[in-house]
Amino acid sequence: MVGHAFMGRAHANAFRQVGRFFDLPFEVTPRVVVGRDPDRAEAARRQLGFLESSVDLAAVLERDDVSIVDVATPNDSHAEIAIAALKAGKHVLCEKPLALNLAQAKRMAALAKKAKMQVGLWHNYRRCPAASLAQQMIKRGEIGKVRQVRAVYLQDWLSDAKALGSWRTKQKVCGSGAHGDLNAHLIDMTHFLTGLRFAEVSGMEQTFVKRRRDADGKSRSVDVDDALAFLARFEGGAIGTFEATRMAPGRKNYNQIEVNGTEGSIRWNLERMNELELFRFDAPRDGQGFRRIMCMDEPHPYAANWWPDGHILGYEHTFVNTLADFLRSLRGRKVFSPNFDDGLRVQAVLDAALKSAKTRRWVKVSS
Ligand SMILES: NC(=O)c1ccc[n+]([C@@H]2O[C@H](COP(=O)([O-])OP(=O)(O)OC[C@H]3O[C@@H](n4cnc5c(N)ncnc54)[C@H](O)[C@@H]3O)[C@@H](O)[C@H]2O)c1
């Protein structure tokens, strides 16, 4: 595992938990954690439960006892690390967004195909039981033909103009701000839930605080969006609206998607991640309304791997579920999604919306 902070902790927890809750074709050993500073990497090894720490990724990639490389670093290093790992014959799990931009994402997806190794992206929200159930319901026609998608991902941690800058406010490292960070999830979730393909987008962005002090005390410019919203037209006539911001006071991790079809609607929100709201026209008119489904009963996706009915899951379980599916896909090399092709599709939408926001024109999404 390369990188050992926020996502490193989430992934490491998954590596340690997965075998306790899922029957897997392989036993997972968290072997080497790789960082840039030997002391911090060693501290991470101790706390996160790896056997070794290292600051020499190239040497780790040469080892025969490492078969999966997990990329848990900021966006500007995903391509370099994933490409090196694929070239070394490793399977790769990579954080989102896949890359800094479309050109990088294309190279990564092409190499993944050529290398014939298994690749996956940590779009973990797909694997909330309720989100997985929503996908199954939409696929079996419970809300009819999809007409509209309405998705928002709202946070507030940059609302304070004195909040520190970081790699997340530097275009060179992150590619874009709230957009790549949060809209990436919404776009992937839309692909997952509806199977719709984006045709064209029209975006608008704003940076409210143009300079921030970094942790080293120096003031630097913020060259990414604090908020980016876009309209979308999908192939086949459906439409959608998307909004990502880190400046919505009171909204902590408000990741919500609503899908409207010809026969009904479905809504999921991460802040109530175990619930799904479903509306269908088929009840008598005076009894119609949204139903709230608690998605932690035995027939629900992933639920049987965890606890008895109604014993809810949290954020960290989404990573364990993702990892379990990835490991299972290794036997017989079954298709795992989201993979780098899925990441490439997300990147195409991200790039188009960003370009649209900058040029103030509708932009076609590259196919
Ligand atoms: N799936 C999700 O829900 C989710 C949530 C948060 C972040 N992310 C993504 O995860 C990735 C990491 O984000 P984070 O929040 O963990 O960031 P973070 O700043 O908390 O951690 C980044 C880690 O990478 C290390 N690092 C940086 N550059 C490196 C390099 N070149 N080589 C080795 N180590 C390096 C840092 O020292 C740190 O340990 C980002 O791509 C981000 O978009 C995904």
The ligand as an SDF file (V2000), in Angstrom:
LIG
                    3D

 44 48  0  0  0  0  0  0  0  0999 V2000
  -12.7880    6.7690   -1.9160 N   0  0  0  0  0  0  0  0  0  0  0  0
  -13.0030    7.7990   -1.1260 C   0  0  0  0  0  0  0  0  0  0  0  0
  -14.0640    7.9410   -0.5630 O   0  0  0  0  0  0  0  0  0  0  0  0
  -11.9010    8.7930   -0.9080 C   0  0  0  0  0  0  0  0  0  0  0  0
  -11.8980    9.6220    0.2180 C   0  0  0  0  0  0  0  0  0  0  0  0
  -10.8090   10.4850    0.4070 C   0  0  0  0  0  0  0  0  0  0  0  0
   -9.7780   10.5230   -0.5130 C   0  0  0  0  0  0  0  0  0  0  0  0
   -9.8330    9.7310   -1.6170 N   0  0  0  0  0  0  0  0  0  0  0  0
   -8.7220    9.7380   -2.5900 C   0  0  0  0  0  0  0  0  0  0  0  0
   -7.6240    9.0300   -1.9880 O   0  0  0  0  0  0  0  0  0  0  0  0
   -6.3840    9.5880   -2.3930 C   0  0  0  0  0  0  0  0  0  0  0  0
   -5.5830    9.9510   -1.1350 C   0  0  0  0  0  0  0  0  0  0  0  0
   -6.3330   10.8690   -0.3830 O   0  0  0  0  0  0  0  0  0  0  0  0
   -6.1680   10.9810    1.2040 P   0  0  0  0  0  0  0  0  0  0  0  0
   -7.3930   11.6670    1.6770 O   0  0  0  0  0  0  0  0  0  0  0  0
   -5.8030    9.6650    1.7730 O   0  0  0  0  0  0  0  0  0  0  0  0
   -4.9460   11.9750    1.2690 O   0  0  0  0  0  0  0  0  0  0  0  0
   -3.9920   12.2270    2.5140 P   0  0  0  0  0  0  0  0  0  0  0  0
   -3.3560   13.5360    2.2890 O   0  0  0  0  0  0  0  0  0  0  0  0
   -4.7180   11.9750    3.7810 O   0  0  0  0  0  0  0  0  0  0  0  0
   -2.9030   11.0650    2.3550 O   0  0  0  0  0  0  0  0  0  0  0  0
   -2.0350   10.9830    1.2610 C   0  0  0  0  0  0  0  0  0  0  0  0
   -0.8660   10.0750    1.6170 C   0  0  0  0  0  0  0  0  0  0  0  0
   -0.0370    9.8890    0.4810 O   0  0  0  0  0  0  0  0  0  0  0  0
    1.3370   10.1620    0.8270 C   0  0  0  0  0  0  0  0  0  0  0  0
    2.0010   10.5650   -0.4080 N   0  0  0  0  0  0  0  0  0  0  0  0
    1.8310   11.7010   -1.1040 C   0  0  0  0  0  0  0  0  0  0  0  0
    2.5300   11.6510   -2.2660 N   0  0  0  0  0  0  0  0  0  0  0  0
    3.1680   10.4560   -2.2660 C   0  0  0  0  0  0  0  0  0  0  0  0
    4.0460    9.8090   -3.1770 C   0  0  0  0  0  0  0  0  0  0  0  0
    4.3970   10.3990   -4.3270 N   0  0  0  0  0  0  0  0  0  0  0  0
    4.5140    8.5780   -2.8520 N   0  0  0  0  0  0  0  0  0  0  0  0
    4.1550    7.9760   -1.6970 C   0  0  0  0  0  0  0  0  0  0  0  0
    3.3250    8.5380   -0.7970 N   0  0  0  0  0  0  0  0  0  0  0  0
    2.8320    9.7530   -1.0870 C   0  0  0  0  0  0  0  0  0  0  0  0
    1.2210   11.2030    1.9230 C   0  0  0  0  0  0  0  0  0  0  0  0
    2.3960   11.2830    2.6860 O   0  0  0  0  0  0  0  0  0  0  0  0
    0.0360   10.6070    2.7140 C   0  0  0  0  0  0  0  0  0  0  0  0
    0.4530    9.5030    3.4930 O   0  0  0  0  0  0  0  0  0  0  0  0
   -6.7210   10.7780   -3.2740 C   0  0  0  0  0  0  0  0  0  0  0  0
   -6.6260   10.4000   -4.6150 O   0  0  0  0  0  0  0  0  0  0  0  0
   -8.1750   11.1010   -2.9300 C   0  0  0  0  0  0  0  0  0  0  0  0
   -8.8900   11.6610   -4.0090 O   0  0  0  0  0  0  0  0  0  0  0  0
  -10.8470    8.8830   -1.8080 C   0  0  0  0  0  0  0  0  0  0  0  0
  1  2  1  0
  2  3  2  0
  2  4  1  0
  4  5  1  0
  4 44  2  0
  5  6  2  0
  6  7  1  0
  7  8  2  0
  8  9  1  0
  8 44  1  0
  9 10  1  0
  9 42  1  0
 10 11  1  0
 11 12  1  0
 11 40  1  0
 12 13  1  0
 13 14  1  0
 14 15  2  0
 14 16  1  0
 14 17  1  0
 17 18  1  0
 18 19  2  0
 18 20  1  0
 18 21  1  0
 21 22  1  0
 22 23  1  0
 23 24  1  0
 23 38  1  0
 24 25  1  0
 25 26  1  0
 25 36  1  0
 26 27  1  0
 26 35  1  0
 27 28  2  0
 28 29  1  0
 29 30  1  0
 29 35  2  0
 30 31  1  0
 30 32  2  0
 32 33  1  0
 33 34  2  0
 34 35  1  0
 36 37  1  0
 36 38  1  0
 38 39  1  0
 40 41  1  0
 40 42  1  0
 42 43  1  0
M  CHG  2   8   1  16  -1
M  END
$$$$
